Amino acid sequence: MYRLDVSYFEKDEAKALGAKWNAAGKFWYCNELNDGLRRWYHGDDVERDDDYVDPDGSDEERDPYADYKSVTEVNNEISVQFDNTPGFRSILVKGEVTNYKGPNKGNHYFSIKDEQSLLSCVIWASDADRIMRFTLEAGKQVAIKGNLRYFGRYGTNNLHVREIVDMGDGLENLRYLELKKKLEEEGLFDPAHKKPIPKFPKTVGIVTSKNGEALKDIQSIAMKKNPYVQLVLYPVNVQGVNAVRTIIKGIKRLDKENLDTIIVGRGGGSDEELKAYNDEMLARTVYAAKTPIISAVGHTGNQSILDLVADMSVITPTHAADAAIPDVMTTINRVDQLKRMIDVNMYNNFRLRKNQLEIQKNRLTRNDPTLVLQQKTDKLKRLSDDIRNKVVMNYQNTLNRYKVLVARLNGLSPTAKLIDGFGYITSSDKPVRSVNDVKVGDEVSIRIHDGQIKTTVNEVNGK
């Protein structure tokens, strides 16, 4: 077997002269070196092992799956079809820029879209300085000339941009700017209308996907900073045709529950995926809500309309949890640390005073006169009693202040109210506020201070 050094542009000619493509090794070869193929041969022979079977030969124990192609072979064939299709070599296309996140090692990756489809594009670093005459950003309407290529390794295709022209702002961006101006003129973004975020909330609502990273991030922060705060989730679609409707419904529903704060958002995405948060009805719903709302839509481009109308805007759900939930655990741990420091300082002070008394006693013992010794002894005893009384009093005062601090902290804990026979009753993860919320046979959960009880309703009596 003779290995041939055939370039991409010479492959058709080499194939016509008898060259073959080894898909597994990704090289061209021939079994017989004729004059036509000799110019691609540079002395690189490929040795056959004993189990090698010539594709043109026969084998009695032929692999029943020998005709099945590998993924690489299929992708290579698709790539060849792309390269050999004249219509893919020079494409003229226009659309709106989206999913652009800036240069990556000099290359610019983005997509263009119309109302129905997306097309992935790339401007290589070697072409960027030559063809880019404007700032590439989401919302721009552009006209592109390029060639379509297929990447077999990942099974994807994109458009290699050779020329790009700025056609102005895209339709989606114009709609955003028009809506932003309209709502701003109506006063929906006015800081005077924004409600303060409570410093010590007991209940925090969350309007996001039940399976997204946003919910996990908020739960993680809450568990770390204040495990006593109650989180109430209203699961919604964060993108797609039903996203706006479900988000609005979730905000309205949680706004009726007398919660302290509501977090609305998701864990980032492209401009197209964040489209739901630029809706006019959503903005008006947030503006009309009586509960303070934090916008937590992860984005790197323009602020969403939700960001502008919400009472507070942060860049991620993690930041929203930090803003909404105070760090109670750190305070509790700090109080415990202060108590330990007080105990240690008091003990060391007492030992120091005691050692001073021992030194004085020893000095008096060395001075033999009985009267002086007695006087010094009495004085030391009084001093000792005074010191002991002051130390005890100081300790008692400090202990009392500590107990007051702990009592205040416990007063902030929702679980503190679940002592002495009180409990928090839910059915289907919803709070039971009335006998009308349950019926006979329903399963209910009773949360008390040291655990949870699950039971079944046997009888329901109204007033």
Salt bridges, closest charged atoms under 4 A:
GLU10 OE2 - ARG39 NH1 3.88
ASP12 OD1 - LYS11 NZ 3.55
GLU13 OE2 - ARG39 NH2 2.44
ASP54 OD2 - ARG48 NH1 3.80
ASP56 OD2 - LYS20 NZ 2.28
ASP67 OD1 - ARG62 NH2 2.41
GLU77 OE2 - LYS69 NZ 2.49
ASP83 OD1 - ARG149 NE 3.16
ASP127 OD1 - ARG130 NH2 3.56
ASP166 OD2 - LYS140 NZ 3.28
GLU172 OE1 - ARG175 NH1 3.97
GLU172 OE1 - LYS275 NZ 3.72
GLU186 OE1 - ARG284 NH1 2.86
GLU213 OE2 - LYS216 NZ 3.73
GLU257 OE2 - ARG253 NE 3.43
GLU257 OE1 - ARG433 NH1 2.92
GLU272 OE1 - LYS113 NZ 2.32
GLU280 OE2 - LYS182 NZ 2.95
GLU280 OE2 - ARG284 NH2 2.96
ASP307 OD2 - HIS299 NE2 2.71
ASP311 OD2 - LYS195 NZ 3.42
ASP322 OD1 - LYS225 NZ 3.52
ASP343 OD2 - LYS339 NZ 3.22
ASP385 OD2 - LYS381 NZ 3.35
ASP385 OD1 - ARG388 NH1 3.46
ASP442 OD1 - LYS439 NZ 3.34
